[in-house]
Amino acid sequence: MDIQITALLSLLETLVTITGGSLSQFLSLTQATPIAILQTFLTFFTIQYALLKIYRTTIYPFYLSPLRHLLGPKNNNLPLLGQFYAIFKSSSPFELPVKWANTWPEAPFIRYLGLGNAELLVMNTPEAHKAVLQTYCYDFVKPEIFARAVGEFVGEGILFAKGVEHRRLRRILQNTLSVPTLKRIMPTLRQGAANLTAFLNKEIGDADGKMYIDAGTVFGRAMLDLTGMTVLGVRLENLKSENPKYNFMTHYHRILDQSPLSGLITILNTTIPIRRFLPLEANRGYQFACREVKRMTLECVHQREREVSLLTTTADNKEDSTLHGPESRGRDMLTMLIQERKNLLKTDDEMTDLEICDQLLAFVVGSHETTASSLTWAIFVLVTRPEIQDKLRAEIIQFVTSPSNPDNNPGTDEEGAYYNAIESLPYLHNFAREVMRLYCPVTASWREAAKDLTICGTFIPAGTAIHFLPAVVNLSKKVWGNDADEFRPERWDSQEELTKMGPYGFMAFSHGPRVCIGKHYGQFNFKMMLVELLSNFRFGSSEEIERDLERNGGRMVGVQNPGPSLRPRGKMMVSVEKLKIGV
């Protein structure tokens, strides 16, 4: 916005300077040489833009901002970098914000300076979270920096929708991501889990009974394959790029697993829009990958639309509940969205192919990355706390071998019964929530005040950036007690602790109108994978994990910072051996 304001002001000043404010001179402006006009404009623009930036970075945040008196870190060691460098160099993306939260536990918001001394507020208390995410939800929007970081890949879907448009998209999508839909796609989900077991069994067989895997890589591939089937109804490696050497998977990994230079460009682009101007391969390759992933997804939408139309025609235009994609047999979100679009036409609403494409891409990224991350950290807990692994496996084995398992009762409604049975396992439920509390895969999100607000006694001017980090509440000692940073599934059995925590003391899926729309899908998928893995395999630690633990104080391995989600720094090597029931 500073660039646009300065450019407009400079243009007006250029016209006044060249014409002397005379109307007749203005009408004969064509007599002035283009070089003279350009030189005058650039002079005004350069001087005024420099002065504006000096004001923004050295005067306003320290002497004039209404936020300057809020509690927060003051040790900005490097000029113009604020806390940016310190956060970047810390052990995790949320280490410093969590430290600040525990230093000022009663402050609703904590102020810190970012790149260019830009002011940011960290939501701190549960009350502040409730106000921003629930009470004043639609008075906050996703800021431009977030759009630059994520929007160029996932497009303008429900992530960036505002007000009425967000409510509309949520109403359309909620049926596609509901519990009944989960039960409908259950065969696809279970097939994905079985595919992972088959892969590990083959690898273990080739390794004479025991092997070491990189948990992050194996679970990432498994979840991406499963997500492709449940979301698009196809295997993603079958979607081909314009360049025959590449497919969806290669471009997708190019986007999420960027090189250091490409990652630096992405970070800088959130503050300074440089993406379109850099001719570097690290930048152009990323842009090409984004375009190709969207093109292939859109092509998939068009193809499925043709298939659905053809099947509808052959059914003599009658409602046909058996419409299906070529691999998922209709148990995928793309087919359901296309069917839902036909229902929208009856209410004078519509959903374009591009809108469907953007929703699908957002869900592919969100569901694949977050579930793979949660599985990786779950295995980390299980190999470093073997007593928890034994207790969780005992509950799972009891379920697998009991009559309550629908697999042991062929006459039951398998889809609904299996979902209900998994959801009824108490220790698995507690374990899953504790993993998502302590190792929440989503490290951060942002909001921006669309108008002046006063929240929890704090005046927040329009345009103020709000930094939302789930770990701030999830690891708060005020909310969870002095053992907040310890993994203890039993805490979820304590009604006293849950009452003290309240609904806004657990932020893994956010809250309010913008609560994660794939919450039920993610939770169940995570639990189902754990049931599959622990009923078939035993997991153990490795020398790499032990060395990393020793370097990091015995509790945590290194974490990527920054990263698209909470990922280990490097490989998470664990041993896997086939489980013998009863041993």
C-alpha positions in Angstrom: 0.0 0.0 0.0 2.9 2.4 0.7 4.1 2.0 -2.9 0.7 2.8 -4.3 0.1 5.8 -2.0 3.6 7.2 -2.8 3.2 6.6 -6.5 -0.1 8.4 -6.7 1.1 11.4 -4.7 4.3 11.6 -6.8 2.2 11.5 -10.0 0.1 14.5 -8.8 3.2 16.4 -7.7 4.8 15.7 -11.1 1.8 17.1 -12.9 1.7 20.2 -10.7 5.5 20.8 -11.1 5.6 20.5 -14.8 2.4 22.5 -15.5 2.9 25.1 -12.7 -0.7 24.4 -11.7 -2.0 26.0 -14.9 -5.0 24.3 -16.6 -3.7 25.4 -20.1 -0.3 23.9 -19.3 -1.9 20.7 -18.1 -3.9 20.4 -21.4 -0.7 20.9 -23.4 1.3 18.4 -21.2 2.2 16.5 -24.3 4.8 19.2 -25.1 6.9 18.1 -22.1 9.5 15.5 -22.9 8.8 11.9 -21.6 12.3 11.9 -20.0 11.6 15.1 -18.1 8.3 13.7 -16.8 9.9 10.4 -15.7 12.8 12.1 -14.0 10.5 14.4 -12.0 8.3 11.5 -11.0 11.2 9.3 -9.9 12.7 12.1 -7.9 9.5 12.7 -6.0 8.8 9.0 -5.6 12.3 8.1 -4.3 12.5 10.9 -1.8 9.0 10.4 -0.4 9.1 6.6 -0.3 12.4 6.8 1.6 11.0 9.3 4.1 7.8 7.2 4.5 9.9 4.1 5.2 12.1 6.0 7.7 8.9 7.1 9.5 7.4 3.6 9.4 10.5 1.9 10.8 12.2 4.3 13.2 9.5 6.8 14.4 6.0 5.4 14.4 6.6 2.0 16.2 8.7 3.6 19.0 7.1 7.0 19.6 3.6 7.2 18.0 2.0 3.8 17.8 -0.9 3.2 20.2 0.5 -0.3 20.7 3.9 0.7 21.8 3.1 0.4 25.5 1.9 -3.2 25.3 4.0 -5.9 27.0 6.5 -7.7 24.8 10.2 -8.2 24.1 12.3 -5.1 23.8 15.7 -6.7 23.0 15.7 -6.0 19.2 19.4 -6.6 18.7 19.7 -5.9 15.0 18.4 -2.7 13.3 15.2 -3.1 11.3 14.9 -6.8 12.0 13.1 -6.7 15.3 12.6 -10.2 16.6 12.7 -11.7 13.1 16.3 -13.0 13.3 15.8 -14.3 16.9 12.7 -16.2 15.9 14.4 -17.6 12.8 17.4 -18.8 14.8 15.4 -20.3 17.7 14.9 -24.0 18.1 11.3 -24.0 16.7 8.9 -21.5 15.1 7.1 -21.0 18.4 9.9 -21.2 21.0 10.1 -17.5 21.6 6.3 -16.7 21.5 5.7 -19.5 24.0 8.5 -18.1 26.2 6.9 -14.6 26.0 3.5 -16.1 26.8 4.8 -17.7 30.0 6.6 -14.5 30.9 3.4 -12.4 30.6 0.6 -14.9 31.2 -2.0 -12.3 32.0 -1.4 -10.1 28.9 -4.2 -10.6 26.3 -1.8 -9.7 23.5 2.0 -9.6 23.3 3.6 -7.0 21.0 6.8 -7.6 19.1 8.5 -6.1 16.1 9.1 -8.1 13.0 11.0 -7.5 9.7 11.3 -3.7 9.0 10.1 -3.1 12.6 6.5 -4.0 11.6 4.3 -4.4 14.7 2.7 -7.7 15.3 0.5 -8.9 18.2 0.5 -12.5 19.5 -2.8 -13.7 20.8 -2.0 -14.9 24.3 -4.8 -15.7 26.7 -7.8 -18.0 25.9 -10.0 -14.9 26.2 -8.1 -13.0 23.5 -8.3 -16.1 21.3 -12.1 -16.3 21.8 -12.5 -12.6 21.0 -10.5 -12.8 17.7 -11.6 -16.2 16.5 -15.2 -16.1 17.6 -16.7 -12.8 18.8 -15.0 -10.6 16.2 -14.2 -13.3 13.7 -15.3 -11.4 10.5 -13.7 -8.1 11.7 -10.3 -9.8 11.0 -9.1 -10.9 7.5 -6.2 -12.9 6.3 -3.4 -10.4 5.6 -1.7 -9.9 2.3 1.5 -11.5 3.5 -0.4 -14.7 4.2 -1.9 -14.6 0.7 1.6 -14.2 -0.8 2.9 -17.1 1.2 0.1 -19.6 0.6 -2.3 -18.1 -1.9 -0.1 -18.4 -4.9 -0.3 -22.2 -4.4 -3.8 -23.0 -3.1 -5.6 -20.0 -4.7 -8.5 -18.0 -3.3 -10.6 -20.6 -1.6 -12.2 -20.8 1.9 -8.9 -19.8 3.4 -9.1 -16.3 2.2 -12.9 -15.8 1.9 -14.5 -13.0 3.9 -17.8 -12.5 5.6 -20.8 -13.6 3.5 -18.6 -15.4 1.0 -16.9 -17.4 3.8 -20.3 -18.4 5.2 -21.4 -19.5 1.7 -18.4 -21.7 1.0 -18.5 -23.2 4.5 -22.2 -24.1 4.0 -21.3 -25.8 0.6 -18.3 -27.7 1.9 -19.6 -28.8 5.3 -21.6 -31.7 3.8 -18.5 -32.9 1.9 -16.4 -33.0 5.1 -19.1 -34.2 7.6 -19.0 -37.3 9.7 -21.6 -39.1 7.4 -19.2 -38.4 4.5 -16.3 -39.8 6.5 -18.3 -43.0 6.9 -19.1 -43.1 3.2 -15.4 -42.8 2.2 -14.4 -45.4 4.9 -13.4 -48.1 2.4 -11.0 -45.7 0.7 -9.5 -44.6 4.0 -9.0 -48.2 5.1 -7.5 -49.2 1.8 -4.9 -46.4 2.2 -4.0 -47.7 5.7 -3.8 -51.3 4.3 -1.5 -50.0 1.5 0.9 -48.6 4.1 0.9 -51.9 6.0 1.6 -53.8 2.8 4.5 -51.5 1.9 6.1 -51.9 5.4 5.6 -55.6 5.3 7.4 -55.9 2.0 10.3 -53.7 3.2 10.6 -55.7 6.4 10.6 -58.9 4.5 13.4 -57.7 2.3 15.3 -56.6 5.4 15.1 -59.9 7.3 12.4 -59.0 9.8 13.6 -55.5 11.0 14.3 -52.3 9.2 14.8 -48.5 9.8 12.6 -46.0 8.1 12.5 -42.2 8.0 9.0 -41.8 9.5 8.5 -38.3 8.0 9.2 -39.5 4.5 7.2 -42.8 4.7 4.1 -41.2 6.3 4.3 -38.2 4.0 4.1 -40.4 0.9 1.4 -42.6 2.4 -0.8 -39.7 3.4 -0.3 -37.9 0.1 -1.4 -41.1 -1.7 -4.4 -41.5 0.5 -5.3 -37.8 0.2 -5.2 -38.0 -3.6 -7.7 -40.9 -3.4 -10.1 -39.3 -0.9 -10.0 -35.8 -2.3 -9.6 -36.2 -6.1 -10.4 -39.9 -6.5 -7.1 -40.7 -8.4 -3.5 -41.5 -7.6 -1.6 -38.3 -7.8 1.3 -39.8 -9.7 -1.1 -40.5 -12.5 -1.7 -36.8 -13.1 0.9 -35.8 -15.7 2.6 -32.5 -16.3 3.1 -30.7 -19.6 6.7 -31.9 -19.3 6.5 -35.7 -19.4 9.4 -36.0 -17.0 7.2 -34.6 -14.2 3.9 -35.4 -12.6 1.7 -34.0 -9.8 3.9 -35.5 -7.1 7.2 -34.0 -8.3 5.7 -30.5 -8.6 3.9 -30.8 -5.3 7.2 -31.7 -3.5 8.9 -28.9 -5.3 6.5 -26.5 -3.7 6.5 -27.9 -0.2 10.2 -28.9 0.0 11.9 -25.8 -1.3 15.6 -25.3 -1.6 17.2 -22.8 0.9 17.2 -20.1 -1.8 13.6 -20.7 -2.9 12.5 -20.7 0.7 14.3 -17.4 1.3 12.5 -15.9 -1.7 9.2 -17.1 -0.4 9.9 -15.5 3.0 11.0 -12.2 1.5 8.0 -12.2 -0.9 5.6 -12.1 2.1 7.0 -8.6 3.0 8.3 -7.3 -0.4 6.5 -8.6 -3.5 9.6 -9.7 -5.5 8.3 -13.0 -6.8 7.3 -11.7 -10.3 10.6 -9.9 -10.9 13.3 -12.5 -10.1 14.6 -14.4 -13.1 16.3 -17.0 -10.8 15.6 -20.7 -11.5 14.8 -21.2 -7.8 12.0 -18.7 -8.2 10.8 -19.6 -11.8 10.8 -23.3 -10.9 8.6 -22.7 -7.9 6.2 -20.6 -10.0 6.0 -23.2 -12.7 5.3 -25.9 -10.1 2.4 -23.9 -8.7 0.9 -23.3 -12.1 1.2 -27.0 -13.1 -0.3 -28.3 -9.9 -3.3 -26.0 -10.3 -3.6 -26.9 -14.0 -3.6 -30.6 -13.3 -6.1 -30.2 -10.6 -8.4 -28.1 -12.8 -8.1 -30.7 -15.5 -9.1 -33.4 -13.0 -12.2 -31.3 -12.2 -13.1 -31.0 -15.9 -12.6 -34.8 -16.5 -14.8 -35.7 -13.5 -17.5 -33.3 -14.6 -17.6 -35.1 -17.9 -17.8 -38.5 -16.2 -20.6 -37.4 -13.9 -22.5 -35.9 -16.8 -22.1 -39.1 -18.9 -23.3 -41.3 -16.1 -26.2 -39.0 -15.3 -27.2 -39.1 -19.0 -27.1 -42.9 -19.2 -29.3 -43.0 -16.1 -32.0 -41.2 -18.0 -31.4 -38.0 -16.0 -32.5 -39.6 -12.8 -30.7 -39.0 -9.5 -27.9 -41.6 -9.4 -26.1 -42.2 -6.1 -23.6 -44.5 -7.7 -21.7 -41.8 -9.7 -18.0 -42.5 -9.2 -14.5 -41.6 -10.2 -12.4 -44.3 -11.9 -10.4 -45.3 -8.8 -12.4 -44.2 -5.7 -15.8 -45.4 -6.9 -17.4 -42.1 -6.0 -16.0 -42.1 -2.5 -14.1 -38.9 -3.0 -14.7 -35.2 -2.3 -14.4 -34.0 -5.9 -17.3 -36.2 -7.1 -19.3 -35.1 -4.0 -18.6 -31.4 -4.7 -19.7 -31.8 -8.3 -22.9 -33.5 -7.2 -23.4 -30.7 -4.6 -23.0 -28.1 -7.3 -25.9 -29.6 -9.1 -28.0 -29.1 -6.0 -26.8 -25.5 -5.7 -28.4 -24.7 -9.1 -31.8 -25.4 -7.5 -31.2 -22.5 -5.1 -29.8 -20.1 -7.8 -26.3 -20.5 -6.5 -23.3 -21.9 -8.3 -19.7 -23.0 -7.8 -17.2 -22.6 -10.6 -14.6 -25.1 -11.6 -11.9 -22.8 -10.4 -13.6 -22.5 -7.0 -13.8 -26.3 -6.7 -10.1 -26.5 -7.7 -9.0 -24.0 -5.0 -11.0 -25.9 -2.3 -9.5 -29.2 -3.3 -5.9 -27.9 -3.3 -6.4 -26.3 0.1 -7.6 -29.6 1.4 -4.9 -31.7 -0.2 -2.2 -29.5 1.4 -3.9 -29.2 4.8 -4.9 -32.8 5.3 -1.8 -34.4 3.9 0.8 -32.3 5.6 -0.9 -32.1 9.0 -1.8 -35.8 9.3 1.7 -36.9 8.2 3.2 -34.5 10.7 1.0 -35.8 13.5 1.9 -39.4 12.7 5.6 -38.6 12.7 5.5 -37.0 16.1 3.2 -39.8 17.4 5.8 -42.3 16.5 8.5 -40.1 18.1 6.5 -40.3 21.4 6.0 -44.0 21.0 9.7 -44.8 20.5 10.9 -42.5 23.3 8.2 -43.6 25.7 7.8 -47.4 25.2 5.4 -47.7 28.2 3.0 -45.5 26.3 3.4 -47.6 23.2 2.7 -50.8 25.1 -0.4 -49.3 26.8 -1.8 -47.9 23.5 -1.1 -51.2 21.6 -2.9 -53.2 24.4 -6.1 -51.1 23.9 -5.8 -51.4 20.1 -5.2 -55.2 20.1 -8.1 -55.7 22.4 -10.3 -53.8 19.9 -8.9 -55.6 16.8 -9.5 -59.1 18.3 -12.9 -58.3 20.0 -16.4 -58.8 18.7 -16.8 -55.0 18.7 -14.5 -54.8 15.7 -16.8 -54.8 12.6 -14.2 -56.9 10.7 -15.1 -59.7 13.1 -18.9 -59.2 12.5 -19.5 -59.4 8.7 -23.2 -58.6 9.2 -22.8 -55.2 10.7 -22.9 -51.8 8.9 -19.1 -51.8 8.4 -18.7 -48.1 7.5 -20.5 -46.5 10.4 -19.6 -49.2 12.9 -15.9 -49.0 12.3 -15.9 -45.2 12.7 -17.9 -45.5 16.0 -15.7 -48.2 17.3 -12.5 -46.2 16.7 -14.0 -43.1 18.3 -14.9 -45.1 21.4 -11.3 -46.1 22.3 -10.5 -43.8 25.3 -6.7 -44.0 25.5 -6.3 -43.7 21.8 -8.5 -40.6 22.0 -6.5 -39.1 24.8 -3.2 -40.0 23.1 -4.3 -38.3 19.8 -5.3 -35.1 21.5 -2.1 -35.0 23.5 0.0 -35.4 20.3 -1.9 -32.6 18.7 -1.6 -30.4 21.8 2.2 -30.8 22.3 3.1 -31.2 18.6 0.4 -29.2 16.8 1.3 -29.5 13.1 0.1 -26.0 12.3 2.8 -23.7 13.7 1.3 -20.3 12.8 -1.4 -18.3 11.0 -2.2 -14.6 10.7 -5.1 -12.2 10.9 -5.4 -8.5 10.2 -7.8 -6.1 11.8 -10.2 -4.8 9.2 -11.3 -1.9 11.4 -10.4 -0.3 14.7 -11.4 -2.6 17.6 -11.0 -2.8 21.4 -10.5 -6.4 22.6 -9.9 -7.4 26.2 -9.2 -3.7 27.0 -6.6 -3.4 24.2 -7.1 -0.9 21.4 -6.2 -2.6 18.1 -6.0 -0.1 15.1 -7.2 -1.2 11.7 -4.4 -2.9 9.7 -2.8 -4.4 12.8 -1.3 -7.9 12.1 -2.3 -10.6 14.6 0.1 -13.6 14.9 -1.9 -16.8 15.8 0.3 -19.6 17.1 -1.6 -22.6 18.5 1.4 -23.5 20.7 1.0 -20.3 22.7 -2.2 -21.7 24.4 -1.4 -25.4 23.9 1.8 -25.1 25.9 0.7 -22.4 28.3 1.5 -23.1 32.0 -1.3 -20.8 33.0 -3.8 -23.1 31.1 -2.2 -26.5 31.5 -0.1 -26.2 34.7 3.6 -26.5 35.2 3.8 -29.7 33.3 2.4 -28.1 30.1 5.5 -29.2 28.1 5.3 -32.8 29.2 3.5 -35.6 27.3 0.8 -36.9 29.6 -2.3 -38.4 27.9 -3.9 -39.0 31.3 -4.5 -35.2 31.7 -7.5 -35.5 29.4 -9.2 -37.8 31.9 -9.2 -35.0 34.5 -12.5 -33.2 34.4 -10.9 -30.5 36.7 -8.2 -29.9 34.1 -10.6 -29.8 31.2 -12.9 -27.3 33.0 -9.9 -25.1 33.8 -8.7 -25.3 30.2 -12.1 -24.4 28.7 -12.9 -24.7 25.0 -10.2 -22.1 24.0 -7.4 -23.9 25.9 -6.8 -26.3 23.0 -6.2 -24.7 19.7 -5.0 -27.5 17.4 -7.9 -26.9 15.0 -8.7 -23.3 15.9 -12.2 -22.3 16.9 -15.1 -20.1 15.9 -16.6 -19.8 12.3 -13.1 -20.4 10.9 -12.5 -23.6 12.8 -10.7 -26.2 10.6 -13.4 -27.5 8.3 -11.5 -30.8 8.0 -11.3 -31.4 11.8 -13.2 -34.6 11.9 -11.4 -36.0 8.8 -8.0 -35.2 10.3 -8.7 -36.6 13.7 -10.2 -39.9 12.5 -7.6 -40.4 9.8 -4.9 -40.0 12.4 -6.5 -42.5 14.8 -7.2 -45.0 12.0 -3.6 -45.0 10.9 -2.4 -45.5 14.5 -4.7 -48.5 14.8 -3.3 -50.0 11.6 0.3 -49.4 12.5 0.3 -50.5 16.2 -1.8 -53.6 15.5 0.9 -54.8 12.9 4.2 -53.3 14.0 6.5 -52.5 16.9 8.5 -49.3 16.6 11.8 -48.5 18.3 14.3 -45.7 18.6 17.5 -45.2 16.7 21.0 -43.8 17.2 20.1 -40.7 15.3 17.2 -39.9 17.6 19.2 -40.6 20.7 22.0 -38.3 19.5 19.5 -35.6 18.6 17.8 -35.9 22.0 21.2 -35.5 23.7 21.9 -32.4 21.7 18.5 -30.8 22.6 18.3 -31.5 26.3 16.7 -35.0 26.2 13.1 -34.1 25.4 12.9 -32.9 21.8 14.7 -33.5 18.5 15.5 -30.6 16.2 12.7 -28.9 14.4 12.6 -27.2 11.0 12.5 -23.5 11.4 10.9 -22.1 9.3 8.8 -24.9 7.8 5.4 -25.5 6.2 4.4 -27.4 9.4 6.0 -28.8 12.5 8.6 -31.1 10.9 11.7 -32.7 12.3 15.0 -31.1 11.2 16.5 -33.9 9.1 15.3 -37.5 9.2 13.2 -39.1 12.0 14.8 -42.6 11.8 12.9 -45.4 13.7 13.1 -49.1 13.7 10.1 -51.2 12.5 9.5 -54.9 13.1 6.5 -57.0 12.4 4.4 -57.6 15.5 3.6 -61.0 16.7 0.2 -60.9 18.4 0.5 -61.9 22.0 4.2 -60.9 22.3 
